[in-house]
């Protein structure tokens, strides 16, 4: 028996519920890229890093909104059902999770883009500057 199968896999129904729940909280770089190029963009992409890092390179179409600047007043220009997709530098930081928590506390729909900027670059996707 391998170390992989030592712990039995969950029943199919449990696995379905688990993975479906995860997708309610996160998306990935490839899906964000695809949506930005091939579909009507039905979310607001937020880069939650500091402005200097945003200016040095960010995902196409992203807005810069560092965690500390996320407020109800700042979000007032967006309809209440606007989906926000947040990202930070990558899996070595937790800025995206902090932003997601703040947005959720403000009653806003939110997903984290797993991998962040690092994941985006690993996929071979380009950045905008400025």
N, C-alpha and C positions, 0 to 999 in steps of 0.2 A: 504494500500500500504506500502510495506516495504522500509527501507532506501536503500536497494539494488536496488529496481526497481523504485525508485523515479526519477532517471535520466534514461531515456530510453537507452537501449543498441543500439550500432551503427548498421547500416544496415550491412547485411552479407558481402557485397562487401567491405565496409569500414573496417570492422573488419579483413577481409582477408588481405587487403593491410597493415593494421597496424601491425598485428602479423608477417606477412611475412617480413616486414621491420625490425622489432625487431630481428628476427632470422638472419638477415644479419650482425648484429652488435654483437651478443652474442651467446654463447653456454653455456651448463651447465655441472656440475660435472659428472653426470651420462653418458652423451654423450662422454665426454673426457675419462672417465674410460673405457667405452665400446669400443671406437675406439682403445685405447691403448692395449686392450686385444684380440679383435676379428677382427680387420680390419687393412688394410695397413695404417700406420700412414702417413697422407698426410698434416701434419702441424708440426710446431715447437712450443713446449710448453715452455713458458718463465715465470719463477718465477722472479718477478721484485722487490722482497724484498732485504734487505741488505744481504751480504754473511753470516754473523753469523746466521741469522734466517734461511737462506737456508740450512746451514750445520746442524742445529738442526732438520730439517725435511722438506721435500718437496715432491711434487708429483713425482711418478715414471717416469723417462725419461725426467724430466724437466731440462732446462738449467737455470743457474742464470745469469740474465742480469738486474741489478738494473736500474731504470729509467734514472739516470744521466749518465749511460754508454752506452745508446742506441744512436749510431751514424751511419751515412751512411757508414763510414769506417768499423765499427764493423759488419755491416750487409752485407758487400760486398761478403762474402763467400757464401751467400745464393742467389739462383736465384731470380730474381725480382718478380716472381709470387708466392713465398713461402708464405703460410698462417701462420701467427703467432697467437697463442692463448696465451693471457696474463692473469696472475692472481697475486693477492697479498694476504694479510692476510685474507681479507674478506670484507663484506659489510660495515664495520665500517671505512674503509679506501678508498682512491681514487687512490692508486698507479697504479692499473691496468688501470684505465681510463686515467691517465697521460701517461702511457706507450703506450696505444692504440692511443692516440692523437699524440704522438711523432712518432710512426710507420706510422700512416696515413700521417703525414706531410712529411715523408721521402718517400711517395709513395708506402708503403707496405700494402698488404692485412692483416687485423687484426680483431680478434674477442676477446671480453672479456669473460672469464669464470666466469659467475655470481656465487656469493657465496664465491669465493676464497678458501683459505685453510680451513676456517671455514666450508664452505659448503661441501667441500670434506670430512672432518672428520665427519660432521653430517650425511653424506650418509653411513658412516661405512667403507670407503676406507682407505687403509694404506699409510704410508709415507716411503720414503727412507731417510736415514741419511748419512751425510758426504758430 
